Amino acid sequence: MANKRDIKLDIIRIFSLLCVISVYFLLNSGFYEETVEGKKMLIMCIYRMFFIICVPMFITLTGYLKNQEQLSTKYFKKVSKVLIIYFICSVIYSIFTKFYLHQEMTIKTFIRNLLSYRGTRYSWYIEMYLGLFLLTPFLNLIFNNLKSQKDAKILLLVLFVMIGLCGIVNIYNFESTEWWKCPSSDNDYFQIIPKWWGSIYPIFYYFLGAYLRKYPLNISKGNNILLIILTVTLFGTFDYYRSYKSIYVWGIWNDYGSGFVMIITALVFNYLLHIKIKETNLLRNILKYISNACLGGYLISCMFDQIYYQKLNGLVPIVKDRFIYAPLIILISLFSSIALSLLISIIYNFFSKFMLYLNKKI
């Protein structure tokens, strides 16, 4: 008998997609071109610090689900679904680019974009995921051969120090007292620890998911929520301080590989793993179909971003006045992306059955 599907994992995937679309609200609404000062910008910096866990949540879920995969031909064949969905999304987005945005789009351009993982605006995720997919059986050999929970903790700690800690300690200028009054005035920071390994953050999140599958955090739900609120508020306020009186400053303290983001991701993922839901067959089926549509929804959401934000920005010229419309625009974009992705799933299923039919004939 097949294992019962855990709808909490579907909820985590759907929540991760919501986070993606929420973060891109900032990009598309003009947030990053505004001077960071005042209550509204403080709130949006805190907002960003919470929703920037979007990609880390997806990767952590991958580690949670795939930590038992083994090296085999059958395993590597599983990547075909991801590639086909990416191809379908790229075709749809190319049509949108040509006929809605009225940009030049030839077959040569399409192929170049497809192979360089620019089939849609958010296709970089596929390029990252493919590498993680290829490494997965080998990462599992490492994790599953650790002798104890203590060893697993040490592995995560070592990766945290290599990747995330530099986003906490390598971000200050100790040689200038004036810098502390306005950190955005200078980006010459004093390096304390090595920072070379920061770009391998997917490895940390993969192992985090594998760890949480085997060793859930021993935190009560109340304390978990409290820790999420405190860390998001504290780190978001710090992010506001780093950009104060300047346009938003990007740095290793507010990116996916930041130690701040790692902490929030672990807390949110652990909380969602332990939420209690009254399950029904209808709810399970709804969440299953939406969850399965999340990858396509992520890739194709850029299309709806370009439609809806063009209208929002035209109707509301002042950037800070757009923030109040965030819930409305995000939900509309989310539903639109999932709806189109469900159609993409139908196309994929038809293609899969057709290929299976051809194989039988051959």
C-alpha positions, 0 to 999 in steps of 0.5 A: 500500500502506498504511503499516505500523502502528507498534505502539510508538505503540499501546504509548504510548497504552496506557501513557498510559491506564495512567498515567491510572488510576495517577494517579487511584489517588491521588485515590480512595485518599485520598492528597490528604487525608493529611499529607505526611511519612514514607517512604510519602508520599515514595514516593507523591509520586515515584510521582505525579510519574511518572504525572502525565505521563498527559494530556501523553503523550496530547497529545504522541501527538496531535502525533506522529500528526496533524502532517500534517493539513491544513485540509479538510472531510474532516479536521473530519468525523473528530471524529465518532468522538470525539463518538460514543464520548463520547456512548456513555460518557455514556449508560453512566455515567448508567445506572451513576449512577442504578442503582448509585450511586442518584443522581438522573438525568433526561433533562434532567440527562443532556443538561446533563451531556453538553453541559457535558462532565460526561457522565463524571467524566473528560470534561473531556479531551474538552472540551480535545481538541475545541479542540486538534482544531480548531486542529490544521491551523493548528498544523501550518501553523506547525510545518511552515513552520519552516525548520530544526530550530533554528527548531523548538527555538526554538518549543519553548523559547519555549513552555516559557518561557511555560508551563512555566518559571513552574512552576519559578521562580514558586513561592518566597517570597524574603521569608521565611527561615522559608518555606524550612523549611516551604514548605507554611506559606504560598502567597504566592510571588514572581513572577519571570516572566509566568504568564498563558499557563500554561493553554495547555500542550496547545499545547506538548505538541502541538508536542513530539509534532510535533518528536519525529516529525521530530527524535528526541532523540539520547540513548542508551537507557541515558542516557534511562532514567537521566535518567528515573529522576533527573528523576522522583526529583528532581522528586518529592522536590521535590514532597514538600518543597513539601507537607511536614507538610501535606496535599498542596499543589497548584501550578503545579510539579506540574500538567500545565503544569509545566516538570518534567512537560514534561521527564519527558514528553519523556524517557518519550515518546522512550524508548518511541519507541525500544524494541525489540519482537519483533513478531508478528501476534498481538501487533500485533492485540492492541495495535491493539484495546487501543489503539483502546479507550483513549479509551473506557477513559479516559472510562469508567474513573471507573465502575470507580474508584467500584466498586473504591475503595469496596471498598478504602477500606472494607476498608483504613481507613488510607490509607497501608496502601492504597498497597500495593494500588495495582498490583492495583487499577490493573490490575483497573481497567485491564482492566475499563475496556478490556473495557467500552471494547471493547464500546463500540467494537462499539456504535460500529462498529454505529452507524457501519455503520447510518449508512452504510447509511442514507446509501446508502438516502437 
